Amino acid sequence: MAYVLYDYQLAVAMADEDGDLRKMAEKEYLYTQAVYRKYGITESQFNLSIAHYARNPKTLLAITEEVSKRYAEEIDEEQAQILADYRPSFRTDTIVIW
C-alpha cells in the first residue's frame, strides 16, 4: 500500500501544478487512473483500502512512515532530517491520510 500511496500522492501533486481548476481535475483523474492501472487495482479498491487503514491507525501510521521514508530518500540530507523528525499526530477527530 505504501507504494500505491506514494505514486498516488505524486499523481495528485503533479495534477495540482496547473492553475486552471478544470484542467487540474482532469489531470488528477487521468494521473490517478494511471496509478490504479500500474498496480492493477480499481478506484473502488483503493478507496476501500484507505477506509480499511483509516480504521487501523497503527498500520496506517506504519504505511505513512514508509511513504515519508521514500520521499526522504529523494531529497537532500537536510530536508531528510526534518522529515525523519516529523511524526504526525492522530489525536484529532479526523484522520490524516497525508
C-alpha beads as a LAMMPS data file, in Angstrom:
LAMMPS data file: protein, C-alpha beads

98 atoms
97 bonds

1 atom types
1 bond types

-500.0 500.0 xlo xhi
-500.0 500.0 ylo yhi
-500.0 500.0 zlo zhi

Masses

1 110.0

Atoms # bond

1 1 1 0.000 0.000 0.000
2 1 1 2.903 2.364 0.663
3 1 1 3.970 2.188 -2.976
4 1 1 0.432 2.905 -4.151
5 1 1 0.088 5.882 -1.795
6 1 1 3.479 7.227 -2.828
7 1 1 2.568 7.164 -6.517
8 1 1 -0.963 8.401 -5.825
9 1 1 0.344 11.423 -3.934
10 1 1 2.815 12.196 -6.711
11 1 1 -0.014 12.000 -9.259
12 1 1 -2.180 14.397 -7.259
13 1 1 0.737 16.790 -6.745
14 1 1 1.577 16.802 -10.457
15 1 1 -2.053 17.475 -11.354
16 1 1 -2.193 20.383 -8.906
17 1 1 0.657 22.200 -10.665
18 1 1 -1.753 23.721 -13.186
19 1 1 -3.639 26.824 -12.015
20 1 1 -6.768 26.003 -14.027
21 1 1 -9.158 24.115 -11.718
22 1 1 -10.867 22.253 -14.566
23 1 1 -7.553 21.118 -16.041
24 1 1 -6.334 20.181 -12.555
25 1 1 -9.371 17.958 -12.002
26 1 1 -8.990 16.322 -15.411
27 1 1 -5.267 15.734 -14.885
28 1 1 -5.812 14.376 -11.385
29 1 1 -8.331 11.893 -12.741
30 1 1 -6.006 10.793 -15.552
31 1 1 -2.936 10.577 -13.317
32 1 1 -4.647 8.681 -10.518
33 1 1 -6.200 6.278 -13.037
34 1 1 -2.670 5.602 -14.296
35 1 1 -1.626 4.732 -10.739
36 1 1 -4.547 2.320 -10.395
37 1 1 -3.621 0.657 -13.691
38 1 1 0.034 0.409 -12.641
39 1 1 -0.949 -1.594 -9.553
40 1 1 -3.831 -3.491 -11.145
41 1 1 -6.484 -2.048 -8.847
42 1 1 -9.654 -0.050 -9.291
43 1 1 -10.532 3.263 -7.726
44 1 1 -13.087 1.441 -5.569
45 1 1 -10.446 -0.984 -4.304
46 1 1 -8.150 1.924 -3.488
47 1 1 -10.915 3.721 -1.593
48 1 1 -11.826 0.549 0.316
49 1 1 -8.168 0.101 1.268
50 1 1 -7.974 3.688 2.538
51 1 1 -11.132 3.091 4.588
52 1 1 -9.650 -0.130 5.985
53 1 1 -6.408 1.540 7.033
54 1 1 -8.289 4.504 8.476
55 1 1 -9.861 2.015 10.915
56 1 1 -6.393 0.645 11.748
57 1 1 -4.344 3.720 12.665
58 1 1 -1.230 1.826 13.791
59 1 1 -0.974 0.149 10.417
60 1 1 -1.751 3.410 8.653
61 1 1 0.983 5.146 10.620
62 1 1 3.493 2.486 9.561
63 1 1 2.465 2.937 5.929
64 1 1 2.702 6.725 6.050
65 1 1 6.112 6.456 7.692
66 1 1 7.248 4.209 4.840
67 1 1 5.932 6.734 2.300
68 1 1 7.737 9.542 4.148
69 1 1 10.925 7.482 4.097
70 1 1 10.676 7.111 0.314
71 1 1 10.222 10.867 -0.059
72 1 1 13.134 11.494 2.279
73 1 1 15.377 9.327 0.128
74 1 1 14.698 11.639 -2.798
75 1 1 15.530 14.935 -1.163
76 1 1 18.740 16.361 0.213
77 1 1 20.128 15.303 3.564
78 1 1 18.988 18.386 5.491
79 1 1 15.376 18.044 4.370
80 1 1 15.515 14.304 5.053
81 1 1 16.374 15.025 8.691
82 1 1 13.377 17.339 9.015
83 1 1 11.109 14.580 7.695
84 1 1 12.711 11.983 9.963
85 1 1 11.949 14.165 12.981
86 1 1 8.327 14.684 11.898
87 1 1 5.774 12.354 13.436
88 1 1 2.156 13.107 12.537
89 1 1 -0.355 13.132 15.346
90 1 1 -3.510 11.098 15.013
91 1 1 -5.037 12.638 18.126
92 1 1 -7.728 14.523 16.227
93 1 1 -11.327 13.911 15.339
94 1 1 -10.342 13.336 11.706
95 1 1 -7.808 11.050 10.103
96 1 1 -4.807 12.453 8.286
97 1 1 -4.141 10.349 5.219
98 1 1 -1.298 12.559 4.097

Bonds

1 1 1 2
2 1 2 3
3 1 3 4
4 1 4 5
5 1 5 6
6 1 6 7
7 1 7 8
8 1 8 9
9 1 9 10
10 1 10 11
11 1 11 12
12 1 12 13
13 1 13 14
14 1 14 15
15 1 15 16
16 1 16 17
17 1 17 18
18 1 18 19
19 1 19 20
20 1 20 21
21 1 21 22
22 1 22 23
23 1 23 24
24 1 24 25
25 1 25 26
26 1 26 27
27 1 27 28
28 1 28 29
29 1 29 30
30 1 30 31
31 1 31 32
32 1 32 33
33 1 33 34
34 1 34 35
35 1 35 36
36 1 36 37
37 1 37 38
38 1 38 39
39 1 39 40
40 1 40 41
41 1 41 42
42 1 42 43
43 1 43 44
44 1 44 45
45 1 45 46
46 1 46 47
47 1 47 48
48 1 48 49
49 1 49 50
50 1 50 51
51 1 51 52
52 1 52 53
53 1 53 54
54 1 54 55
55 1 55 56
56 1 56 57
57 1 57 58
58 1 58 59
59 1 59 60
60 1 60 61
61 1 61 62
62 1 62 63
63 1 63 64
64 1 64 65
65 1 65 66
66 1 66 67
67 1 67 68
68 1 68 69
69 1 69 70
70 1 70 71
71 1 71 72
72 1 72 73
73 1 73 74
74 1 74 75
75 1 75 76
76 1 76 77
77 1 77 78
78 1 78 79
79 1 79 80
80 1 80 81
81 1 81 82
82 1 82 83
83 1 83 84
84 1 84 85
85 1 85 86
86 1 86 87
87 1 87 88
88 1 88 89
89 1 89 90
90 1 90 91
91 1 91 92
92 1 92 93
93 1 93 94
94 1 94 95
95 1 95 96
96 1 96 97
97 1 97 98
